[in-house]
């Protein structure tokens, strides 16, 4: 295996020399910093540890929600309502009793201020519930007002929905404005899986509408202890009905434990064989591990919470993200939200020495709610993530080294990506073997 890997690396290097890639940062911090990635990275250096080669970069919105936020600079969450017509098993909303909805005038005021300043890549305005389309008339009013303004900033409206209310007039309006307003559907797999998680709502969703209106938009799949045993079947089902971008994750703030490791590994191995047999299918997010990041001693901030994201609650108050709303984390905790400007708060002393840190996602809001600190991760989820890293590393080796393909047909960028992936996996190979 090692000989094959080295041979392929030699071929990749000979046919596509890998240039030094620089991260562009403010001059007052440092002139430049080398990173290992196949493309130029635009970023801001938050800080650099004294007498250390660990560099903290602020890479905003890398793994948040469904829109390709690498094309967006700034995010705004507007809470439309906390009520919902479903009762999902993993829902993190603590208080769904309030009938209050957002103020259109207050939202206009925020947008007037925010969209008067230009960012390099635009602003995403995210309507957040509850189920946001319970407040459709107010959403419609705000959007149509915004589209009539001559704001200098580019912006896109976005919502994640359970899909059950998108029929009739709501569906017609969304289709008319599908280029300016994007909806991501929450769909948890097969009918049986979805119904187990999401209040028997599968048959209330017009799946064909979502596929036709936003054919490249991601579908959000949340895996719970009730559905993990069918994970592979559910992901394959979603691919096969026509969705191309599947964003799957294990539910946060859920009672995971190490007893799920064997089931998770088995399901991921089934998916691995499926993707190897069908290379034309875009892999779900579970199989997109940034192994190349392991080559760089960069501590990534995993989302824009508290820095690039502004979450506005119904009462107009702002928070680091929607998970810090009083309706989610509780009133007392919401009053003690952490200052996200201090980069040292992102990672615990326990995690800082972990060989998987650069590829291990985290949710600052969940950490804060469950353990009172944004840097304290769920260690049960950590063990399940290690299983994923092992399976995906094996998948990448088979895909890059053992699979038959024409090396000459690969673009230079793709060769760089494959080389960086192999080199990253080599750095953690001993740790993966121990899992």
N, C-alpha and C positions, 0 to 999 in steps of 0.2 A: 504494500500500500504506500509506504513512504517513497519507494523508488518511483512509482507511478506519479505521485504528487510532485516530486522534485522534477521529473521529466516534463510534466505539463507546465510547471512554473517556468522552467527554462524556455520552453516554446513560447509561452505568453510574454516573457520578458524580451526575447529576441525579436519577436514580431511586433511588439507594441511596447517600446521602452516607457517606463513609468516616470513621468516628470515629478519634480517636487511640487507639491500643491500648497499654496499659501492661504491662510485665513486672513481676510482683510479686516483690520481692527483700527480703532482710533489711534492717531499718532501719539497722543499724550499718554497712552497706556504702554504700548510697545510698538515697534515698527512693524513687526510681523511675527507670526508663530506658525511653525510647520505643523500640518495635520496630515493624516493618512486618509485620503479619500480620492475618488477618481474625478471629482469635479471641484471647482472653486467654491469655497464656503464663505458666505458673507455673515459675519458674526461680530459680536461685541465681547471683548474680554472683560469679565466682571472683576477678576482679581487674579493675582498669581501669588501662590504661597512663597514666603521668604525662604531662601535656601532650599527650594524644591523645584522639581521639574513638572509638578502637577499644575495644570492650567485650568482655570474655570471659565468656560465660554458660555455665553447666554445665547443658545440656539432656540429661538422662539417657536412654539407651536409645532414641534416635530411630530408628535404622536397624539394630537388632539382630534377628536371628533372625525367627521367624514370627509369634509371638503379637503382638497389638497392644499393644506395651509402653508406649504413651502412657497406658494404663490401669494401669500397674504402676510402682512406685517402686523396688523393689530386686530384684536378681537374684542367685541362688546357682547355681553350677555344681557338680554332684557327678559326679566321674569314676567311672563304674561299672567300666570295664575299658578296656584299650587294644587288645584283640584285636578282629578283625573277620572276617566270613565273605566279604568282598569285597576287591578290590584295585583301587580306583578310580585312574584315571590322574593325578588332581590331588591325591591324598590328602597331607595335610601331616604325618601321624603318622610320625615317624622310627623309632620302636621299637614294633613290634607283637608282639614275642616274649613279653613278660611275660604269664603266666597269672593274675596277681594280680587280685583283684576288690576292690571297696570294702567297708569294714567297716560293717555296718548299725548297730552300736552307736555307732561314731564319728559316723556321719551323724545318728543320733538326738540325740547330744549337741549337734551344731551347730544342728540345728533347734530344740531346746529353748531354746537361747540366742537364736537369731535371731528366732524367731517369738513370743518373749515381748515384743518391742517392736513397737509399731504404727507403720506408715507410712501416709501419706495414701491410697495406692492399692494396697497389697498387695505380695506377694512372689511372684516366679516361681522355682520350683525346677526346674532344668534338669538332667536326667540326660544325661550326655555320654559317648560311647565314643571309639574303637571303635564297634561296634554295640551300643548299650545293652541290647537285648533278649537278648543272650547272657547277661546277668545278671538275667533276668526274675524269678526267685524272690526274689532279694534286693530288687529294686525293689518287688515286690508286698508283701513283708513290711514294708518301710519305709513305704510309702504307707498301708497299712491301719492301721499303728500311728499314723501322724500324723493320720489322719481320726478316730481315737478320742480324741485329745487335745482339750482345750478351749483351744487357743491363741487369744490375743486378736487375732493378726494374720490377715488374710485371705491365702490362698495357693493357688497352682495348680501342679500338677506338669506337666512338659513334657518331651518328648524329640524329637529329630530322628532318623529311622530310615530305613534303606534298604528297609524293608518286607518283606524276604524271609522273616523269621521270624514275622511276624504272621499266624498261622493257628491253628486249633484253640483250645486253652485260653487262649493269649495273646490271641487275637482276641476271644474271649468275654468275658474279664476287662476288656479295654480298652473294649469296647462298653458293658458294664455301668457303667463309671466314666468314660464319655466326657465328662461335664461337669466332672469334677475332674482329669482327666488328658488332656492334649492331645498328639497326636502329629502332627508335621509330616513329610510324606513327601519324600524326595529323589527327584525324577523329572526326568531330563535331556532330555525331549522325546519324540520318536518312538521306537519300538522300536529302530531302527537307531542313533539318537543315544545313547540310554540304554545300549545294549549296548556301544557303542564306549567310553564313559566308565566304565561301572560293571559290568564283569565278566560281561557277558551275563546280567544278572539280571532283565530286564524281565518275563519270563513267570512269575517267582516271586512277583510282587506282586499282591495282591488289590486292584486299583484301585477297584472298586465299594465295597469296605468303607470305604476312606478317604473317599470322596465321601459315603457315607451317615452315617458316624460324625461327621465334622467338615466339614460342607458349606461352611463359611466359612473354614476354616483354610488358610493359605497352603501352596503347594507350592514346595519349594526347587529351583530349576533352576540348575545350574552349567554354564557354557559354557566349553568347552576349545578349544584349537586344532584338535582333531579334529572338533568339531561346530559351529564358528562359521559354516561355510558353509551350515548348515541351520537356523540360529537361528530365522528367521521361521516355517518349517514346524513346528518343534518347539513354539514358543509357541502357535501356532494349534491344533495338535493337543491340547495340554493344555486350552486353553479349550473345545474342542469335545467332549471326553469328559466335561466337567462340572465341572472345577475353576474356581472363580471368582477366586481370589486367587493370582496367579502371581508369585513373588519370584525374579527372575533376576539373575544377576551373572556377570561374567567371573571365571574361576578366579584366585585369588591364588597367588602363588609359582609362577608358570607362565611358560614362555618365550614371552611375547608380544613382538612387535616391530611396527614401523611397516608392515610388509608386509601386516598384517591390516586396515589402515585402510579400504581400498577394499571389502573383503568385508563388514566390519562396517557400513559406511555403507549398502551395498546392502541388507543384511538388515534394518536398521532402517527404511529407506525402505519396504520391503515391508510391515513391520509397521505403519508409519504409515498407509499406505493402507488396511490392514485395519481399523484402529481408527476411521478416519474414516468408512469404509463401514458400521461396526457400532458406533455410539456407545453402544449398550446394554451392550456388553461392558466389564467393568472392565479398564482398561489394566494391563499388567504393570509391575513396579517400574521397569524400564528407562525407561518413559515417564512416570515421576512425578518430575520434577526440580523442586525447590523454588525456582523462579526468584524468587519474592517475597523470598527471603532476601537477594538481591543488593542490595535497597534499604537494608538495615541493615548497619552496620559491626560485625557481631557475629561473633566467631570461635566456631563451634560445636564442641563435643566430640562426635564421631560415634558414640560408644557409651559404655556404662557401665564399661568396663574400668578397674580400679584405683580407681574412685570408688563407683559404685552396684552394681558386680558383684563378687562374691566367688567365686572358682573354687577348689574343694577337690579336690586330687589324691588318688589312691588311698591315699597314705601319711598323709593328713590335713593336709598343708601347704597353705596358701592362696597364690594367685597372682592377678595382675590380671585374667587371663582364661585360658581353656583353652589358648590359643596360647603361653602362657608356661610350660606344664608341661615338665619335663625330657624327657618322651617326645616332645615336639613341637619345642622349640627347642634341646634339648641340655642336659646337666647343667650345663655351665659357664655358659652364658648364663642359665639359670634362676636361678642364684645371684646374678645381677647385674641383677635386674628394676628398672626405673626407678621412681622415686617419682612417681606420677601426681598428687600434690597440687600440683605446680608447673605452672600453666597454660602457662607459656612453653615447656614441652617438647612441646606438641601440634603446633606448626607451625614449619617451618624458615624461615630467613631468605629462602630462595629462593621459597618458596610464599607468604609473607606479602603480597607485592605482586601476586600473580596475580589477575586480574579474576574468575576462576571459583572462587576459594577457598571462598566461602560455599556453593557447591552441589557441590563436589567431594568425594566420599566417600573415606575412607581406612581402612585396617586397621592399627591400631597394632601388633598382634602380628606381622603379616606384615612390616611395616617393620623391626621389631626383629630378626626372624629373618634376614632377607635383608641388611639394611644396618646392623644394630647400633644403630639409633636409631628410636624410635617416630615421629619427625617426618619421616623421610626416605622419601619415597614412590617407588613404581616409576614412572619417567618414561615408560616404554612404555605402561603402563596410563593414565597421564595423557593421552597423545596420543589414545588410544582414547576416553577420557571426553570429550574435546573434540568428537570426532565425534558422540558421543551428544547432547551439549548442542546442537549445531547442528541435528541432525535433529529433536530434540524441540522446540526453539524454533520451527522451521518448522511442525511438527505443531500446536503450541499456537496459532500465528497462524491457521492454516487452521481449527482447531476453534472459535476464539473470534470471529474476524473474518469469515472467508469462509463458514463453514457457515450453513445456514438453521436458525434456531430462534427461538422466541418469547421475546424478552427479558423480557416481563412474567411469563412462567412461571418465571423463575429466582428462587430465594430470595435474600434480601439477602446471606446469607453467600456464596452462589455468585457473586454479582456482585462482591463484594469480592475473592474469590479470583481471578476472571478479570482484574479490573483490576490487582491486584498482580502477576499473572503477566506481563501486557503491559508494565507499568512496569519489571519486573525485566529482561525481555528487551531492552527499549530500552537499558538501561544497558550491555549487552555486545554490542549489535548490530554495532558496528565490529569487535570482536574475532572474532565469529562469522563475519563476512564474509571474514576473513583465513584461515579454516581450510580 
